[in-house]
Amino acid sequence: MPLDRLEKRILEDAWSRADAIEDEAKREAARILATARAQAREKGSASERSAKEEIRRIEAEQEEGMELQERGALLDARDKAMEVALARLRKLVVKRVKKEGYKRLVERAIGEASAIAPEEELTLVIGRNEARFAKGFGGRIKYGSVGNGVELRNQNGSVRITATIDGLFEENRQEIETMLLREAFPKRRRRAGGKRGR
């Protein structure tokens, strides 16, 4: 075989192999690129999902925080309203009891003290203006202020009973607050109950 033909054949074979290698390289590059694009899309979708989940989580936290602040503000407002209402109610109770039930308060205190010690051994501390309610008391009467009420005690101090309107009010404060809450905030309770039922 002449040298020219051999050289030509070697070159053709080399070009053919080079083309085949190039084609294979192009196919491999296309496959790698396709895989990389698919992975990028997958990572992008996962990142997008993760970002959306994080946004939802942050929004839920912010909403919960706002609800807590709103509830706190409502509770503070309710507590302030309750304190004002209790102060007004206390004044009304004192006024009404002094007008209509003070005698019963004094009689009840005398009865409790007399059950512990003989009435003759007791001293009743009462306001001068209220002393009329203690008629018939068999012990000693001493004029003084006990703060909207009376105090009964024996000489050695082993018996001491204080009955005041303020004391009675404080004893029943929890019930009074509950009643005030029911009266002052009935719509709020119904609305909250309605939400739970849905």
C-alpha positions as CSV (number, residue, x, y, z in Angstrom):
1,M,0.0,0.0,0.0
2,P,1.4,3.3,-1.0
3,L,2.3,5.7,1.7
4,D,-0.2,8.3,0.6
5,R,-3.1,6.0,0.9
6,L,-1.9,4.7,4.3
7,E,-1.5,8.2,5.5
8,K,-5.0,9.1,4.2
9,R,-6.5,6.0,5.8
10,I,-4.8,6.7,9.2
11,L,-6.1,10.3,9.0
12,E,-9.6,9.2,8.1
13,D,-9.6,6.7,10.9
14,A,-8.3,9.3,13.3
15,W,-10.9,11.8,12.2
16,S,-13.6,9.2,12.5
17,R,-12.4,8.3,16.0
18,A,-12.2,12.0,16.9
19,D,-15.8,12.6,15.7
20,A,-17.0,9.5,17.7
21,I,-15.2,10.7,20.8
22,E,-16.5,14.2,20.3
23,D,-20.1,12.9,19.8
24,E,-19.7,10.8,22.9
25,A,-18.3,13.8,24.8
26,K,-21.3,15.9,23.6
27,R,-23.8,13.2,24.7
28,E,-22.0,12.9,28.1
29,A,-22.0,16.7,28.5
30,A,-25.7,16.9,27.6
31,R,-26.5,14.1,30.1
32,I,-24.4,15.8,32.9
33,L,-26.1,19.1,32.0
34,A,-29.6,17.6,32.1
35,T,-28.8,15.9,35.5
36,A,-27.4,19.2,36.8
37,R,-30.5,21.1,35.6
38,A,-32.8,18.5,37.2
39,Q,-30.9,18.7,40.5
40,A,-31.0,22.5,40.4
41,R,-34.8,22.4,39.8
42,E,-35.2,19.9,42.6
43,K,-33.1,22.0,45.0
44,G,-34.9,25.1,43.8
45,S,-38.3,23.5,44.6
46,A,-37.0,22.3,47.9
47,S,-35.6,25.7,48.7
48,E,-38.9,27.3,47.6
49,R,-40.9,24.9,49.8
50,S,-38.5,25.5,52.7
51,A,-38.8,29.3,52.2
52,K,-42.6,29.1,52.1
53,E,-42.7,26.9,55.2
54,E,-40.4,29.4,57.0
55,I,-42.6,32.3,56.0
56,R,-45.7,30.4,57.2
57,R,-44.0,29.7,60.5
58,I,-42.9,33.3,61.0
59,E,-46.4,34.5,60.1
60,A,-48.0,32.1,62.6
61,E,-45.5,33.2,65.3
62,Q,-46.3,36.9,64.6
63,E,-50.1,36.2,64.7
64,E,-49.7,34.3,68.0
65,G,-47.7,37.1,69.4
66,M,-50.3,39.7,68.3
67,E,-53.1,37.6,69.8
68,L,-51.1,37.4,73.1
69,Q,-50.6,41.1,73.1
70,E,-54.3,41.7,72.4
71,R,-55.3,39.3,75.1
72,G,-52.9,41.0,77.5
73,A,-54.2,44.4,76.7
74,L,-57.8,43.2,77.1
75,L,-57.0,41.7,80.5
76,D,-55.3,44.9,81.6
77,A,-58.3,47.0,80.5
78,R,-60.7,44.5,82.2
79,D,-58.6,44.6,85.4
80,K,-58.6,48.4,85.5
81,A,-62.3,48.5,84.8
82,M,-62.9,46.0,87.5
83,E,-60.9,48.0,90.1
84,V,-62.9,51.1,89.2
85,A,-66.2,49.2,89.4
86,L,-65.2,47.5,92.7
87,A,-64.3,50.9,94.3
88,R,-67.6,52.3,93.2
89,L,-69.5,49.2,94.3
90,R,-67.7,49.3,97.7
91,K,-68.9,52.9,98.2
92,L,-72.5,51.9,97.3
93,V,-72.4,48.9,99.6
94,V,-71.1,50.9,102.5
95,K,-73.7,53.6,102.0
96,R,-76.5,51.1,101.6
97,V,-75.5,48.9,104.6
98,K,-75.1,52.0,106.8
99,K,-78.6,53.1,105.7
100,E,-80.4,49.8,105.7
101,G,-78.4,47.0,107.3
102,Y,-76.0,48.4,109.9
103,K,-78.2,47.4,112.8
104,R,-78.1,43.8,111.6
105,L,-74.2,44.0,111.3
106,V,-73.9,45.2,114.9
107,E,-76.4,42.6,116.2
108,R,-74.6,39.8,114.4
109,A,-71.2,40.9,115.8
110,I,-72.7,41.1,119.3
111,G,-74.2,37.6,118.9
112,E,-70.9,36.1,117.7
113,A,-69.0,37.7,120.6
114,S,-71.7,36.7,123.2
115,A,-71.4,33.1,122.1
116,I,-67.7,33.2,123.1
117,A,-67.8,35.3,126.3
118,P,-70.5,36.8,128.5
119,E,-71.9,40.0,127.1
120,E,-71.2,41.9,130.5
121,E,-67.4,41.2,130.0
122,L,-67.3,42.7,126.5
123,T,-66.5,46.2,125.3
124,L,-68.1,47.4,122.1
125,V,-66.1,49.9,120.1
126,I,-68.5,51.8,117.8
127,G,-68.9,55.2,116.2
128,R,-70.9,57.8,118.2
129,N,-73.4,58.1,115.4
130,E,-73.9,54.4,115.2
131,A,-74.3,53.8,118.9
132,R,-78.1,53.8,118.6
133,F,-77.8,50.4,116.9
134,A,-76.3,48.9,120.1
135,K,-79.3,49.5,122.4
136,G,-79.8,46.6,124.7
137,F,-76.1,45.7,124.7
138,G,-75.2,44.5,128.2
139,G,-71.5,45.3,128.1
140,R,-69.5,48.5,128.0
141,I,-69.6,50.8,125.0
142,K,-66.6,52.8,123.9
143,Y,-66.8,55.3,121.1
144,G,-64.2,55.1,118.4
145,S,-63.7,54.5,114.7
146,V,-63.4,50.9,113.5
147,G,-63.8,51.7,109.8
148,N,-67.4,51.2,108.9
149,G,-68.0,48.7,111.6
150,V,-67.7,47.6,115.2
151,E,-65.2,45.7,117.4
152,L,-66.0,43.6,120.4
153,R,-63.3,42.5,122.9
154,N,-63.0,41.4,126.5
155,Q,-60.6,43.1,128.9
156,N,-57.7,40.7,128.6
157,G,-57.9,40.6,124.7
158,S,-58.5,36.9,124.4
159,V,-61.8,37.7,122.6
160,R,-61.7,40.1,119.7
161,I,-64.3,40.2,117.0
162,T,-64.2,42.9,114.3
163,A,-67.2,43.2,112.0
164,T,-66.8,45.9,109.3
165,I,-68.6,46.5,106.0
166,D,-65.2,46.6,104.3
167,G,-64.3,43.2,105.9
168,L,-67.5,41.6,104.7
169,F,-66.9,43.1,101.2
170,E,-63.4,41.6,101.1
171,E,-64.6,38.2,102.4
172,N,-67.0,38.1,99.4
173,R,-64.7,39.9,96.9
174,Q,-64.2,36.8,94.7
175,E,-67.9,36.3,94.3
176,I,-68.5,40.0,93.7
177,E,-65.8,40.1,91.0
178,T,-67.3,37.0,89.3
179,M,-70.7,38.6,89.2
180,L,-69.3,41.9,87.9
181,L,-67.4,40.0,85.2
182,R,-70.5,38.2,84.1
183,E,-72.5,41.5,84.0
184,A,-69.7,43.6,82.4
185,F,-68.5,41.1,79.7
186,P,-71.3,38.8,78.7
187,K,-70.8,39.3,74.9
188,R,-67.1,38.4,75.1
189,R,-68.0,35.0,76.8
190,R,-70.6,34.2,74.2
191,R,-68.3,35.1,71.3
192,A,-65.5,33.0,72.7
193,G,-67.9,30.1,73.3
194,G,-69.2,30.4,69.7
195,K,-65.7,30.1,68.3
196,R,-65.0,27.0,70.2
197,G,-68.2,25.4,68.9
198,R,-67.3,25.9,65.3
